[in-house]
Amino acid sequence: MLLGSAQLPWNQSTAQAGLEALESYAKNAMPAELNMRLAGSSHSASVEGVYYGDKEGLEVALEPLLNKTGGSISGAKVGGWMDGIEHYANAEVDVTYPYEMHETFYSKSLTLKGLNGTSASNFVDYWYGTARNVTRIWWFQIDIHGGKNSAVSKADPTLTSYAHRDKLFLIQLYDRSFGTYPQLGFEFLDGWVSNTTADMDLSDWGMYINYADARMDRATAQKAYWGVNLPRLQEIKAQVDPTELFYYPISIEPALVEGFA
């Protein structure tokens, strides 16, 4: 397999069109052999991922996207599965004791059916406006996990607890601080999420529990993370943990059992 990346020469005036081109590509043209995401920060934008094939195949696969976004492949190297883990870990992959890596950060997530029009404009304005004024180390990743060739979206949505198989993008937003995280810092990512989803129907977006945000209230978190699967999960919770021994602030609340309150 190939570990590859392509730089995107975006700015505030071109990024919305770039996001909309990425959406079209992800929905209609991205091959099953490609696992890819958009990475963005205060100073750059790129697509990166893994392609199960050779370099010529990667170039053919990315050509429709790069032609519309102005990007160019900046690196591609052959590797195995473990090479991919090490390449994208950005940390030691051996986490046996003693493991001493620690970070102070705040993170949020979004799952979206798409990112176009007003929502894309809001996302870009926040990226190149508000976010550029934040001096901490922050970044986002827009993972492509939907589209016509996606195994994720082809699976039955009731197969597992994961409720976002109808979504095209999985976005992770991450803000790192050295020392104590500033109290006013939470507004930064909260604002990015609220600005992006302001013009969306509730059914068009959700959140991913692996980037859990314990600052949300329980009712909001349950709906955002588990969506249409929440009632079933609440029934299971009532069966196996009715007293909430395994409780945390945004954990699934057991369904009310008839005759009890």
N, C-alpha and C positions, 0 to 999 in steps of 0.2 A: 504494500500500500504506500501511498504518497502523503506526506505531511506538507501541506502547501498554504500559501498566503498570497494575497494580492492587495496592493495599496490602492486606496481610492482618494483622488485629489479633490475632495469635497470642501465646500465652504457653505455659509448660510444660504447663499442664493441657489446652490445646486443640490443640497442634501435632500430636500423634499422630493425632487424628481428622482434622485438616487434611491430613496426608500421605496418609492412607488414602483420603480423598475425592479428592485429586489423582490417586492411582493409579487409582481407579475411572474418573475422568473421562478420563484419558490412555488407558486401555485401550478404553473403550467409546463415548466421546462427542466427543472432541476432533476437530474437522474438519481435513481435509487443508490447508485454507487458513491454518491457524494454526501458527506456529512459536514455541514458548514454553518458558520455563524458570522454575523457582522460584529466587529469589535470597535468601540468608539471611546475616546477620552478627550481631554482638553486640547490635545495637540494632533490627533490623527484619527483616521478611519480606515478600516481594512476588512477584508473577508478572510477567514482562515478556517482550516478544517482538515478532513481526511478524505482522500479519494482512493477507492479500491480499484486500481488500474495503473496504467503507465502515464508518463508525462504527456504524451501526445493525446491520450484520452482525456486528461485533465484540461488541456488547452481547448479541446473541442467542447467539453462540458461547460466551461466557464465563458466561452466566447460570446454567447448571446447576452450575458450579464455585463461583462466588461466592456462590450461595445456601447452599451447604453449608459454606463456609469463612469466611463473614462479611466477605468482601472487597468492595472497590468500586473501579471504574476511576478512577485518579487522573490519567491523562494519555493522550492519543492525538493524534498529529499525522501529517499526510500527508507522505510522502516517497518518494524513489526508492531504488534499490538502493544507491547510494553514500551516501545519507543514512543508511541503516541501518548501513553499515560505520562511518561517522563517529560515529554515536550510541552504538554499543556498544563502540567501540574503547577509550575512556577514555585515549586517547593520540593523538599525531600519527599520521596514517595515511600520511604521506609519509616513508618510511624510507630515502630516498636519503642518501648521504654529504653532510655530516656529521650523523649521527643520535646524539644524546647521552642518550637515555633509558636508565637502568639501574635495576634493582631487585634487592635481596637477598631471596630468598624460598625457601620449601620448598613443594612442591605434590605432591598425590597425586590419584588418580582411582579411581572405582568404576563398574562397569556392573552394573546390577541388574535382575532380572526383575520385582521389585516391592519395595515398602518398606511393610510392614504388620506387625501383631502385635508379636512380641518385637523384631524388627529395627528397626521404627519406634520402639518405646519406647526401645530402646538409643540410637538416633540422637538422639532428642529429649532424653533425659537428658544425653547428652554435650554437646549444643548449649547447653542452658540451665544445665548444671552446670559441668563441666570447662572448656568453651570460654569461658564468661563470666568465668572467673578469669584468662584470658590477656589481657594488656594490649596485645599487638601488634595490628596491623591484620590481621584474618583474615576470610575469607568462604567461602561455598560456593555452587555453582550446580548445580541438578538439572535437566539438560536432558531434555526429553521427546522421545525419538526412536523410540519404539515405539508400539504400539497398532494397532487394526484399520484405521485410515486412513493409517498411516505408509508412505511409500515405502521407507524404510530396511528395515523388517521384511518387506516384500513381496519384496525381491530375494533371489535364490538366495544362500545363505550361502557358497557356494564361488566366487561371482562375483569377489570381490577377497580380499585378505588379511585384511580386517576381519572379526573373528570374533564380533561381539556383536550381530548382527541379531535375535537372540532376546530381547534385553534391552529393557526398557521405559525405564529411566533411565540417563543418563550423568551421573555426579556428578564435579564438579571441586572440590577443596578446596585453599585457597591461604592461606598464612601469610607475611606480609611483615614484614621487620625492617629497621630503619634502622641501618646499620653491620654488624658481623659477626653472622651468624646464630648464636644461642646453641646450644651442643651439646645441651643438654637440650630444646631446642625441637622436635627431631625426634619426640620421644615424643608430642607433642600430636596431630599428624595421623595418625601411626602408630596411636595409640590410638583415634582416631575410626573409622578403617577397621576395625580388629580388633574393636571393640565392635559395630559395625554388622553385620559378617558372622559373628559368633560363632555364631549360631543357624542359619546358612544352609548348604545343601549347596554343595559346590564348583561344581556346574553352574549354580548360581543367581547367580553373580557372577563378575566379571572386572575387568580394568583397561584403560585406554586409553593407548596409547603416546605420544600427543601431550602427555601430562602425565607424562613418563617419570620414574621414581624409581630412580636409579642406586644407591641403598642396598640394594636387594633383591639376593639372589643370582641368578645367571644362570638356573638351572633354574626357580626360582619365577617370575621375571619372564617368561620365555618362555611358560609355561603361562597366566599371568594375562593377558598382552597378546594372545596369538595363539590360545589355546584349541584348538579342533578343527582349525584350519588349520595348526597348528605342524608336523606331519609333512611336509605338502606343501611348506611354506616351507623346511624343513630340507633337503629333496631339491633344491630350486631353489638353495639356498645352496651345496650340495655341487657343483652343476654349474657355477655362475658364479663362486664365490669359495671354492674348497676350502681355500686356505691362510689364509683370514680376513684378507685385506689390509684390508678394511673392518670392522675389529673395534672394538667398544666394550664396556664391562663387561656390559651386558644385551642384546647383539646376538644374533641367531638363530645357533645353533650348527649347522654343517653336519652332515647325516646321515653316518653312517659308511658308506663305500663298501666293498662286499664285497671282501675280500682285503687291506684296509688297516686300520691301527689307529692 
